Amino acid sequence: MATMEPKVICVLLLVFSLALSSLAQVQTETCVIAPSQRSNCGFNGITPAQCAEKGCCFDSTVPGHPWCFYPLNIVNNVPEEECEF
């Protein structure tokens, strides 16, 4: 039974590492949004750390578009600004 233990540990480590890598991939994919489709999540001068604290994506490589923006999976749930008539 002792010879089986290292195999079990190796399998568990493999499964755990695959699960973590797929989780990281999902997070990365949600931040891949065309600049014209970005919904602003921050304010002028927001830092990457402040943006991450809000649960948003940060990409300062595209001038003229939001640098801090909502991830793809919640873009459709962004609250619309209230309009008083």
ZATORKOL-779978 format. One line per field, with one value per residue (C-alpha): residue number from 1; x, y, z. Coordinates in Angstrom, 1 decimal, padded with zeros to 4 digits. Layout:
% ZATORKOL-779978
seq: c(NUM,...)
x: c(X,...)
y: c(Y,...)
z: c(Z,...)
***
This chain:
% ZATORKOL-779978
seq: c(1,2,3,4,5,6,7,8,9,10,11,12,13,14,15,16,17,18,19,20,21,22,23,24,25,26,27,28,29,30,31,32,33,34,35,36,37,38,39,40,41,42,43,44,45,46,47,48,49,50,51,52,53,54,55,56,57,58,59,60,61,62,63,64,65,66,67,68,69,70,71,72,73,74,75,76,77,78,79,80,81,82,83,84,85)
x: c(000.0,002.9,004.0,000.6,000.8,003.3,001.1,-002.0,-000.1,001.2,-002.3,-003.8,-001.1,-001.8,-005.5,-005.0,-002.6,-004.9,-007.8,-005.8,-004.5,-008.0,-009.2,-006.4,-007.2,-010.9,-009.8,-007.5,-010.1,-012.7,-010.4,-009.9,-012.3,-012.1,-011.3,-014.5,-016.5,-015.0,-017.3,-015.5,-015.1,-012.8,-011.8,-009.1,-005.8,-006.9,-004.0,-003.9,-004.2,-007.3,-008.8,-008.2,-009.7,-012.9,-012.8,-012.1,-009.5,-006.7,-005.0,-003.3,-002.0,-004.9,-005.2,-008.6,-010.4,-011.1,-008.0,-010.0,-013.0,-015.5,-014.6,-016.4,-018.6,-020.2,-020.3,-024.0,-024.7,-023.2,-025.8,-027.0,-026.8,-030.0,-031.8,-034.3,-037.0)
y: c(000.0,002.3,002.0,003.4,006.5,008.4,007.6,009.0,012.1,012.7,012.2,014.6,017.2,016.9,017.3,020.3,022.0,021.5,023.0,026.0,026.6,026.4,028.9,031.3,030.9,031.8,035.0,035.9,035.2,037.4,040.4,040.0,042.5,044.7,048.2,049.6,047.1,048.1,049.3,051.8,050.4,053.1,056.8,058.9,058.0,054.6,052.3,048.6,047.7,049.9,048.4,044.9,045.7,046.5,043.1,044.7,044.4,046.8,047.5,050.8,049.9,051.4,055.2,056.7,053.7,052.7,051.3,049.9,048.0,045.3,041.7,040.1,037.9,040.9,043.4,042.8,043.4,046.8,049.1,051.8,055.3,056.6,059.1,061.4,062.7)
z: c(000.0,000.6,-003.1,-004.1,-002.0,-004.2,-007.3,-005.5,-004.5,-008.1,-009.5,-007.0,-007.7,-011.4,-011.0,-008.7,-011.1,-014.1,-012.1,-011.1,-014.7,-016.1,-013.5,-014.4,-018.1,-017.5,-015.7,-018.6,-021.2,-019.5,-019.9,-023.6,-025.0,-028.1,-026.9,-028.5,-026.4,-023.0,-020.3,-018.0,-014.4,-013.0,-013.1,-014.6,-013.0,-011.5,-010.8,-011.8,-008.1,-007.5,-010.7,-009.5,-006.1,-008.0,-009.7,-013.1,-015.9,-016.5,-019.9,-020.5,-023.9,-025.9,-025.7,-026.0,-024.5,-020.8,-019.1,-016.2,-017.6,-016.6,-017.4,-020.3,-018.1,-016.4,-019.2,-019.8,-016.1,-015.9,-014.2,-016.6,-015.4,-013.9,-016.1,-014.5,-016.7)
***
